[in-house]
Amino acid sequence: MFRRPLDFLNSLPARGDLVEIRLGPQRAWMVCHPELVHRMLRDTHTFDKGGPQYERLRALMGNGVVTCPHAEHRRQRRLLQPTFRPAAVAARTDLMAEEAESLCRDWRSGQQVDVSAATLSLTTRLISRLLLSDSLGPAAADEVRHCLTAIVRGLFVRTVVPVDVLFRLPTPANRRYRRAVERVRELIDAAIAERRRGTPRDDLLELLLAEAEDGAIPAGDREVHDQLVSLLLTGSESPSMCLASAFSLLAQHPEVERRLHAEVDTVLAGRLPGVDDLPRLVYTRSVLTETLRHSPPGWLFTRVTTRETELAGRRLPRGTTVLYSPYLLHHDPTSFPEPDRFLPERRLEGDAAAGPHGALIPFAAGNRKCIGDLFSMAEMTVALATVAARWRLRHPAGRIAPPRPGATLGPRSLTMICTARADAPGGTAPHAVTLAPGATTAAPGVEKARRGGDNGVHHA
Ligand code: HEM
């Protein structure tokens, strides 16, 4: 599980619907059948947020909506839901398109682009605008991105080797992790303090502060802080990973890329995408949905049983750690034939090819389903269409980065070479290209941070 987690996950369904595994010295159970996963996700009273992953996340996100127990969840979710409603998301489409366009405006043909840094920069900017307007300035947003890299690395190892004493040692990796956690908390506190001194804005922070003032939020300022940290971190990392995976997969599948280009050229005809274009970008969405199936950013989650229960005919005592993995379900060949192939057409060919009901769960299911599913599908569709209308991205020869499992799954430190589509009308670019001598990399600062020392599993 620690060294080759994806192979390990793929080996489990053959052993049963519920398989006992070890996480360091702890015993845990992996749920391998979609129906059982849904049963677990529906019964949030019995299978509550907990287990090594959520215990670690609580140190970071406190008692916000991502980590809070079942008993507090309904109130918190109701408070936050309006910010993520369809109309609120639709109202952001133009901003999403402007930000996506500005992301690639300065690229030059033949330039090496740090795709991981670029996508993370875009998604952090979009979610922080939604939550905090401009109260998190560009320098602070940059710092959040750097911290996120260290946190994502550290969380995975703390989940699969849950031995606290190891993480109290003063190693460089432990120090990096702790510092990153503290710094994110400081940055959010500073944004809250700045807002209290400044002008009111129309965003989630304003709503939370008003509720805290009215006493409608039991933990007051502490909860305001926890919600912002939770939403900022979850809302930037996963869509960034998905977009980076999509660009990497497209470069390896030129026939898919051609179809995508044909769609964006027809639907957008050179314009930036607007809210009315989204339903017409059908293939663009299929590319993203297939990316979420093939390389789900949220790939492994833990739960804890709050009372004795039964699953797959087995008695599970109170306090048992149970896991589920969208990656495992998405790569089970009984649900998705040839699961390792990237085939956006699966989504277009009707229900059978799209897999059995409930087998595709990139955003989970039940009442703890992702609150940002609509928002992220919109931002990713807009970003992919905007970039694909202008640029073709290729891996430098011999350097296709595999997806790296950390707290999320995707290509970390992905750099690619861009060619303006106008420079190669209708041409078919090779799968990989040789970097021009002296070619530069965009966003070098963040690239350095992403590469800084390790890639997740082995050195975290
Ligand atoms: C590609 C993008 C995304 C993916 C694949 C994704 C995936 C997921 C998954 C699988 C869960 C369930 C975790 C579990 O069962 O333990 C989740 C929960 C959550 N996600 Fe996302 N997410 C994405 C984007 C976002 C965005 C943009 C936000 C915005 C802030 C967000 C906020 C949340 C929150 C708050 C929860 C907890 C919901 C609750 O417990 O009520 N996510 N996400």
Residues whose N, C-alpha, C, O or C-beta is under 5 A from the ligand:
A	BS01	HEM	V65 V66 L231 T234 G235 S238 P239 C242 P297 G298 F301 I361 P362 F363 A364 N367 R368 K369 C370 I371 G372 F375 S376
